[in-house]
Amino acid sequence: MKRALRILTLVAVIIVVLGLVFHNAILAALGSYLVRAEAPEKADIALVLAGDSEGNRILTAGMLARRGYIPRVLVSGPSGMYGHYECDLAIPFAVKAGYPESYFLHFEHNAQSTQEEARNTVARLRQLGAHKVLLVTSDYHTRRAGKIFRAAGPDLQFVVVAAPDNSFTPGGWWHTRQGEKVAFIEWLKTITEPFGI
């Protein structure tokens, strides 16, 4: 019994020491796992996912349109932002940043999750005749969003393009409270989503 207790104590001490020594590497690996982005390619359309109050997603899509990757951008816009649809706020933001309004298509809906957003927007993409789509979302959201959209639209080709996030960097998210919150929530959704939670 004493020997088993000593072995357990030794194992616990080794785990703690390794955790302290490799703390940054472990946290960076956890952040990097969330990011699964691809280089942009020529496509029929870009889809900007909702959920970015800083505007990095729509500005990234505007840049992709300006560089000729896509002719237009479908902007996902759930309701609930002070009585507005998100796309109705995002598009003027991009126009103010210098992108032509003609790049952007409004798509109002009432989705409350990425899965609901995928069901709604995939149907709209099909109506628009899209086959290849640049899926633009925040870097930390790329792995999960790509998986969800590919499952919702197996007949469509999704190329997931990362937009930077001011709060999250894979190699340093734990240095700010907002970065910690972003990583925690995204990991929580990554773990629970297969169970429908």
C-alpha positions as CSV (number, residue, x, y, z in Angstrom):
1,M,0.0,0.0,0.0
2,K,2.8,2.4,0.9
3,R,4.7,1.6,-2.3
4,A,1.5,2.2,-4.4
5,L,1.0,5.6,-2.6
6,R,4.7,6.5,-3.3
7,I,4.4,5.6,-6.9
8,L,1.1,7.7,-7.3
9,T,2.8,10.6,-5.5
10,L,5.8,10.4,-7.8
11,V,3.6,10.3,-10.9
12,A,1.6,13.3,-9.7
13,V,4.8,15.2,-9.0
14,I,6.2,14.4,-12.5
15,I,2.9,15.5,-14.1
16,V,3.0,18.8,-12.2
17,V,6.7,19.4,-13.1
18,L,6.1,18.6,-16.8
19,G,3.1,20.8,-16.8
20,L,5.1,23.7,-15.4
21,V,8.0,23.1,-17.8
22,F,5.9,22.7,-20.9
23,H,3.1,25.1,-19.9
24,N,3.5,27.4,-22.9
25,A,3.9,24.6,-25.4
26,I,0.8,22.8,-24.1
27,L,-1.3,25.9,-24.2
28,A,0.0,26.9,-27.7
29,A,-0.9,23.4,-28.9
30,L,-4.4,23.8,-27.5
31,G,-4.8,27.1,-29.3
32,S,-3.3,25.8,-32.6
33,Y,-5.7,22.8,-32.6
34,L,-8.7,25.2,-33.0
35,V,-7.2,26.8,-36.2
36,R,-7.6,24.8,-39.4
37,A,-7.5,27.3,-42.2
38,E,-6.6,27.1,-45.8
39,A,-5.2,29.5,-48.3
40,P,-7.8,31.3,-50.4
41,E,-8.7,30.0,-53.8
42,K,-10.8,31.3,-56.7
43,A,-14.4,30.5,-55.8
44,D,-18.0,31.3,-56.7
45,I,-18.7,33.3,-53.5
46,A,-17.5,34.0,-50.0
47,L,-19.6,33.5,-46.9
48,V,-18.9,35.7,-43.9
49,L,-20.1,33.9,-40.7
50,A,-21.8,35.9,-38.0
51,G,-20.3,36.5,-34.6
52,D,-17.5,39.1,-35.1
53,S,-18.3,42.4,-33.5
54,E,-14.9,43.8,-34.5
55,G,-15.4,43.4,-38.3
56,N,-12.3,41.4,-39.1
57,R,-14.4,38.7,-40.9
58,I,-16.1,41.1,-43.3
59,L,-13.0,43.1,-43.9
60,T,-11.1,39.8,-44.8
61,A,-13.9,38.9,-47.2
62,G,-13.8,42.4,-48.8
63,M,-10.1,42.0,-49.3
64,L,-10.7,38.6,-51.0
65,A,-13.2,40.2,-53.3
66,R,-10.8,43.1,-54.1
67,R,-8.1,40.6,-54.9
68,G,-10.4,38.8,-57.3
69,Y,-10.8,35.5,-55.5
70,I,-14.6,35.9,-55.5
71,P,-17.1,38.1,-57.3
72,R,-19.4,38.6,-54.3
73,V,-19.8,38.0,-50.5
74,L,-22.8,36.6,-48.7
75,V,-22.9,38.2,-45.3
76,S,-24.6,36.0,-42.6
77,G,-26.7,38.2,-40.4
78,P,-28.7,36.8,-37.5
79,S,-31.1,39.1,-35.6
80,G,-30.6,40.3,-32.1
81,M,-28.1,43.1,-32.3
82,Y,-30.0,46.1,-30.8
83,G,-32.9,45.3,-33.0
84,H,-30.8,44.9,-36.2
85,Y,-29.6,42.0,-38.2
86,E,-25.8,41.6,-38.0
87,C,-25.3,41.9,-41.8
88,D,-27.1,45.3,-41.7
89,L,-24.4,46.6,-39.4
90,A,-21.4,44.7,-40.9
91,I,-21.9,45.8,-44.6
92,P,-21.9,49.6,-43.8
93,F,-18.8,49.0,-41.7
94,A,-17.0,47.4,-44.7
95,V,-18.2,50.2,-47.0
96,K,-16.8,52.8,-44.5
97,A,-13.5,50.9,-44.6
98,G,-13.4,51.4,-48.4
99,Y,-15.0,48.4,-49.9
100,P,-17.8,48.8,-52.5
101,E,-21.3,47.9,-51.3
102,S,-21.8,46.0,-54.5
103,Y,-19.5,43.3,-53.2
104,F,-21.9,42.3,-50.4
105,L,-25.2,40.5,-50.2
106,H,-27.4,40.7,-47.1
107,F,-28.7,37.4,-45.6
108,E,-30.9,37.9,-42.6
109,H,-31.9,34.9,-40.5
110,N,-32.6,33.9,-36.9
111,A,-29.9,31.2,-36.3
112,Q,-28.6,31.0,-32.8
113,S,-25.7,28.5,-33.4
114,T,-23.1,27.7,-36.0
115,Q,-25.1,24.5,-36.9
116,E,-28.3,26.5,-37.4
117,E,-26.4,29.1,-39.4
118,A,-25.0,26.4,-41.6
119,R,-28.4,25.0,-42.4
120,N,-29.8,28.4,-43.3
121,T,-26.8,29.7,-45.3
122,V,-26.2,26.4,-47.2
123,A,-29.7,26.5,-48.5
124,R,-29.1,30.2,-49.6
125,L,-25.8,29.3,-51.2
126,R,-27.6,26.6,-53.3
127,Q,-30.2,29.1,-54.4
128,L,-27.4,31.4,-55.5
129,G,-25.9,28.6,-57.6
130,A,-22.7,28.4,-55.6
131,H,-20.5,25.3,-55.8
132,K,-17.2,26.5,-54.3
133,V,-17.4,28.8,-51.2
134,L,-14.7,30.6,-49.3
135,L,-16.0,30.3,-45.7
136,V,-14.6,33.3,-43.8
137,T,-14.5,33.1,-40.0
138,S,-12.3,34.0,-37.1
139,D,-9.1,31.9,-36.9
140,Y,-10.1,30.1,-33.6
141,H,-13.5,29.1,-35.3
142,T,-12.0,27.6,-38.5
143,R,-11.8,23.9,-37.5
144,R,-15.2,23.7,-36.0
145,A,-17.0,25.8,-38.6
146,G,-15.4,23.9,-41.5
147,K,-16.5,20.6,-40.1
148,I,-20.1,21.8,-39.5
149,F,-20.5,23.4,-42.9
150,R,-19.0,20.4,-44.8
151,A,-21.5,18.2,-43.0
152,A,-24.4,20.6,-43.8
153,G,-23.5,21.0,-47.4
154,P,-21.6,17.9,-48.7
155,D,-22.5,18.9,-52.3
156,L,-20.6,22.2,-51.8
157,Q,-16.8,22.7,-51.6
158,F,-15.8,24.9,-48.6
159,V,-12.4,26.5,-48.4
160,V,-12.1,27.8,-44.8
161,V,-10.3,31.2,-44.7
162,A,-9.2,32.6,-41.4
163,A,-9.8,36.2,-40.4
164,P,-7.6,37.5,-37.6
165,D,-9.1,38.0,-34.1
166,N,-7.9,40.9,-31.9
167,S,-8.3,38.7,-28.7
168,F,-6.9,35.4,-29.8
169,T,-3.5,34.2,-31.1
170,P,-2.8,30.5,-31.1
171,G,0.6,31.0,-29.4
172,G,-0.5,33.5,-26.8
173,W,-4.2,33.4,-26.1
174,W,-3.7,32.8,-22.4
175,H,-2.0,36.2,-21.9
176,T,-5.2,38.1,-21.9
177,R,-8.5,37.5,-20.2
178,Q,-10.5,37.9,-23.4
179,G,-8.2,35.4,-25.2
180,E,-8.8,33.0,-22.4
181,K,-12.5,33.4,-22.7
182,V,-12.4,32.9,-26.5
183,A,-10.3,29.7,-26.2
184,F,-12.4,28.3,-23.3
185,I,-15.7,28.9,-25.1
186,E,-14.5,27.5,-28.4
187,W,-13.0,24.4,-26.7
188,L,-16.3,23.9,-24.8
189,K,-18.3,24.1,-28.1
190,T,-15.8,21.8,-29.8
191,I,-16.1,19.1,-27.1
192,T,-19.9,19.3,-26.6
193,E,-21.1,19.8,-30.2
194,P,-20.9,16.1,-31.2
195,F,-23.3,15.4,-28.3
196,G,-25.8,18.0,-29.5
197,I,-25.3,20.2,-26.4
